[in-house]
Structures are given as C-alpha cells and as structure tokens.
Amino acid sequence: MILGAVYVWTTFSPDQIDLNFKNPNVLLRIIETLLLYVRHGADIIRLDAVMYLWEEPGTKCVHLEQTHEIIKLLRDILNAVAPRVALITETNVAHDENIVYFGNGQDEAQMVYNFALPPLVLHSFYTENTTILSTWAKSLIKISDSATYFNFLDSHDGIGLMAVRDILGKEDIDYIIEMAKKHGGYISYKTAEDGNAVPYEINITWYSALNPVGSDEDIHLQVKRFIASRSIAFVIRGVPGIYLHSLFGTRGDQEAVKETQDKRAINRTIVDVDSIIESMNNPSSKKSLINRDLGRLIGIRINKRAFHPNGDQQILMISQSVFAVLRTSPEMDQHILAITNVTGRECRIEIPMSDIGLSESRWYDLINRKARSAENQKLCITLQPYDVIWLQPSSELVLSNPETD
C-alpha cells in the first residue's frame, strides 16, 4: 500500500488552494485514506518518499520536523485503532538520514527500507570482498521490540545509490556502476546541490546485475550466485522482502526501455503466467531452479526463531570471501551460523568456537542437510563457489524434523 499526497488532488474542489498538510482538511482526508486501507485488510502502509511530505518556504523541504510529527500522528492513530498494522518509510537517502524515521524506536515507522543493503551486496559480489558489507552490518543494532529494518535487494525502481555515499568511496561506486552497465543496466541521475548530475540509481533486474547477458556460464552456477546474493538479505537483522521478478530471475527488458524511454521499465516486465507455469514443469529451467532453491531458504527461515527481528546478530569477520553472521533467538535458546561464499572460488575457513561463544561440537547444515563437526574447538569448512550454509547446533534440533522446531 502506498500513501501519498498524490491521492489528495482528486478529492478536493478546484477552488481549494492549500493542498499541503498545513491544511487540516488535507490531513483529515489522508487519515481517512489510511483508515480505508486498514479496513480493507492492509497489514503494512508504505509512506512513499515521505521525507518530502511537508513544504516550508526557505527550507529544502526534506526531513523537516513537521514531517516527523505527521508520521508520529499516523503511528498514534494506528496504535489506537489497528495496532497490527505497520508503517514502513521509503526514503532513498544516506543511511544515517534514512534510519531517523524510526524515531525513538516506538513513535514513528516500524520498518524503514534498508537502502544501503542492495548496493553493498552488489559491491561484495562484484569485488568478491565482504569487508565493507560486514563492517556496515555490524552497525545494524536492534532498534526496539517494535521496529526493524526492511531488507530488500531490488524493487520496481532500481538499486538506489544515495544510501552508500557515506559508506562506499567514489571509486567503489563508480566500479559498481561500470559493472552494472556491462550487465545491461542503465544509470539514472539527479542534480546535486552544486548543479552537477550524480548517479542516483542503477536500473537493472537483480538477476541481470549478478549474471551478465550473453554469458556462457552454466545455468546452475548463475542461479547459485543469484541465490547466494539473496541469502544475505535473509540472514541479517530485519525482515526480508523479495521483488516479484526475483522470484523468477527475470532478465532486463531492454525493449521496454526503448519503447517507453523510461530506464525503470527494464525491471517492470509484464509477468507471463503461462511461461512461468511451463518453466516450473521443467526441473532444469532457470525459474524452476530458483523456485526450488529460494523456496527452500524461505521455508527454513520462517520456521527458525533465530532469524526473528528481535533476535541478536553477531557479524563474524572470518574471511573477506564470506559473509558470516551468528543469529540468536530472542529467548537465547536457538542459534544459526549463516555463511555465504561471495566468490567464484573454493575457500576454506576456520571458525574458533570461542569467537561465537559456543562450545558445540556437532552442527547440522539446514540447507544441505548434512552434519558437520568441530574439532579442537574449531569449525573447519570448505566452501564451494557461492555456497550458502546455515548451521545449527545439533543439540537444538528436533530429531523428527531438523528444519523446524
């Protein structure tokens, strides 16, 4: 659900002059619209580009105090009449500016779009180095029991770059851009305060961003790389979201861009249901492989309390070739060690049990369904290219079904 002032223009008389939130009639109409969505079953209300909500002459009209007060008002209303409904803010800005829409953790958005995540994951796979991603992930502290991050990798717009301008250097951002172009992507720009055009977002599908057009790579390797990238959004603190086209591994629609002259059209291809059904009936097709592997991760994740947004996370700086995080349930009775190889190479890692505060000697790989053992208080693991493993202490598993509790 998207809530925005654009809906107001069709509901007021032509002689209405003041169409911003200073007008109480506008504010009341927006509240009515909000409650209409709730009555029709909305669970999450997205406040689109909400940082521009309030207009004030003499200011940049961005992130104003009045904007935050309106969000607090909407949160208060929902807390009173529909506490099950969550607000999610969409603000494609620098990470530190983005997370201020949590307020104090109790009074504004329950979730914010984690805009820094997509370009950082892309950077890790392009450079085969997780150092920057892992360092940044350590900053994703628990906000409160009722607020967390919305971890997405792609959307109908593109892969925003504004959130990482204070995290990645210019050379790193330029490298991501050039790699994305080679993969068939486009770059959208915005005008900076100095009047120069700066890259705003990469327009490309996530599958194409990971797998260049015309590559002769085996489809299984391409899918494995794609799944590995998406697994990171599943394991870090927050709630993961998947854009429709990433359920099928859609390639960029170059023809749509040419026809519409809209770069964002590359990731808005009309879904062909018949084609999807046909592909699903072929177990070796790309769509079928993605459905199987992605579905398996989703199935495991929703049954493991260690991935709860209020659970703890410990980022492990094991190797620049892997992203590793130990997730712990809010009750502290379940642990999952999630490891992703972001490289196309085999790599061997060693994890001292002392580094994760556990002395377990027997572990079970939930994804690959195999046992692993720690020797001399170390887990020694050889990862194949783009391997993803989720390890849980065997002592925590229900013997009848290790994937659920």
Stockholm file with secondary structure:
# STOCKHOLM 1.0

chainA/1-405         MILGAVYVWTTFSPDQIDLNFKNPNVLLRIIETLLLYVRHGADIIRLDAVMYLWEEPGTKCVHLEQTHEIIKLLRDILNAVAPRVALITETNVAHDENIVYFGNGQDEAQMVYNFALPPLVLHSFYTENTTILSTWAKSLIKISDSATYFNFLDSHDGIGLMAVRDILGKEDIDYIIEMAKKHGGYISYKTAEDGNAVPYEINITWYSALNPVGSDEDIHLQVKRFIASRSIAFVIRGVPGIYLHSLFGTRGDQEAVKETQDKRAINRTIVDVDSIIESMNNPSSKKSLINRDLGRLIGIRINKRAFHPNGDQQILMISQSVFAVLRTSPEMDQHILAITNVTGRECRIEIPMSDIGLSESRWYDLINRKARSAENQKLCITLQPYDVIWLQPSSELVLSNPETD
#=GR chainA/1-405 SS CEECGGGGGGTSCTTCCCCSTTSHHHHHHHHHHHHHHHHTTCSEEEEETGGGSCCCTTSCCSSCHHHHHHHHHHHHHHHHHCTTCEEEEECCSCHHHHGGGGTTSSSSCSEEECTTHHHHHHHHHHHTCCHHHHHHHTTCCCCBTTBEEEECSCCSSCEECGGGTTTSCHHHHHHHHHHHHHTTCEEEEEECTTSCEEEEEEESCHHHHHSCTTCCSCHHHHHHHHHHHHHHHHHSSSEECCCGGGGTTCCCCHHHHHHHCCGGGGGCCCCCHHHHHHHHTSTTSHHHHHHHHHHHHHHHHTTCGGGCTTSEEEEECCCTTEEEEEEECTTSCCEEEEEEECSSSCEEEEEEHHHHTCCCCEEEETTTTEEEECBTTEEEEEECTTCEEEEEEGGGSCTTCTTCC
#=GC SS_cons         CEECGGGGGGTSCTTCCCCSTTSHHHHHHHHHHHHHHHHTTCSEEEEETGGGSCCCTTSCCSSCHHHHHHHHHHHHHHHHHCTTCEEEEECCSCHHHHGGGGTTSSSSCSEEECTTHHHHHHHHHHHTCCHHHHHHHTTCCCCBTTBEEEECSCCSSCEECGGGTTTSCHHHHHHHHHHHHHTTCEEEEEECTTSCEEEEEEESCHHHHHSCTTCCSCHHHHHHHHHHHHHHHHHSSSEECCCGGGGTTCCCCHHHHHHHCCGGGGGCCCCCHHHHHHHHTSTTSHHHHHHHHHHHHHHHHTTCGGGCTTSEEEEECCCTTEEEEEEECTTSCCEEEEEEECSSSCEEEEEEHHHHTCCCCEEEETTTTEEEECBTTEEEEEECTTCEEEEEEGGGSCTTCTTCC
//
